[in-house]
Amino acid sequence: MKILSLLLVTLLLFSGCQSSAKKAQDKKDVSKRAALHYSLGIDALRKGFLPKAFEELLLSDSIAANQPATLDAIAHAWRIRGNTQQAKKYYERAVHANAGAATHNNYGSLLIELGDYHLAIRHLNIALEDPRYRKQAYAFSNLGDAKLGLGRFEEAIAAYRKAHMIAPKQAFPQLREASAYVQHNRLNYAQALYETILRQHPGNQQALSAYIQLLKNTGGLSTAKPYIKAFMQHTTDPLQKAWAKDELQYLSFTKDGNHE
């Protein structure tokens, strides 16, 4: 009788171990499937295949819900598609799933677009609390945009300059700072900063376009000529070259362009 009882206990324990092992394996298989579809979705997103990206990412979310990276990617896809409310919904889910600094930065950027500057600042500050976050320059630049949206000009400039200190070889922090100067009618500062950017990044079309527009509003367009010519030497894009030629042609027929 004792032997029979011992055998029954042993069988129950063995069955329990098998059941636990099967559950662990099933969980592992689900995780692998979700990760596979996430990878396929990210690849499609990078290649610009938006419908395929949605298909794979949403499938990944249905297999293993509330994965922060998946939710962040779906939010990004919705933002590309132009649906900011759906993007917001998925960013909120990602945040509630304990997403990291990158998601807080991305969500902050969307909130700036939506005009919710106070909430944007909260999420951007969370992103900046993580010293390991590799895109802190973007977070500081976004923080500058949020501060600017609230009319806190000096704080915005300080944030842009922090971004530039972190990423001195990148043009975007100074571009945003120059744009802030234009918005606040500090046009001499803006012009000097655009010229600084173009000396460092002569092939930057965004900087050159903003600089030309500034000069069209203030006069003295002839100043832009050497920067346009330098841009044409640095770009290999035929459409950008055509744009630059059109700008030079425009200058040649304007009084400020010194046309005789």
NORHU-V573165 format. One record per helix or strand of 3 or more residues. SS is the DSSP state (alpha for helix, beta for strand). FROM is the first residue (numbers start at 0). LEN is the number of residues. If there is no record, write none. Layout:
ss=SS from=FROM len=LEN
ss=SS from=FROM len=LEN
This chain:
ss=alpha from=1 len=46
ss=alpha from=49 len=14
ss=alpha from=67 len=14
ss=alpha from=83 len=13
ss=alpha from=100 len=14
ss=alpha from=116 len=12
ss=alpha from=135 len=14
ss=alpha from=152 len=14
ss=alpha from=171 len=12
ss=alpha from=186 len=14
ss=alpha from=204 len=14
ss=alpha from=220 len=14
ss=alpha from=237 len=15
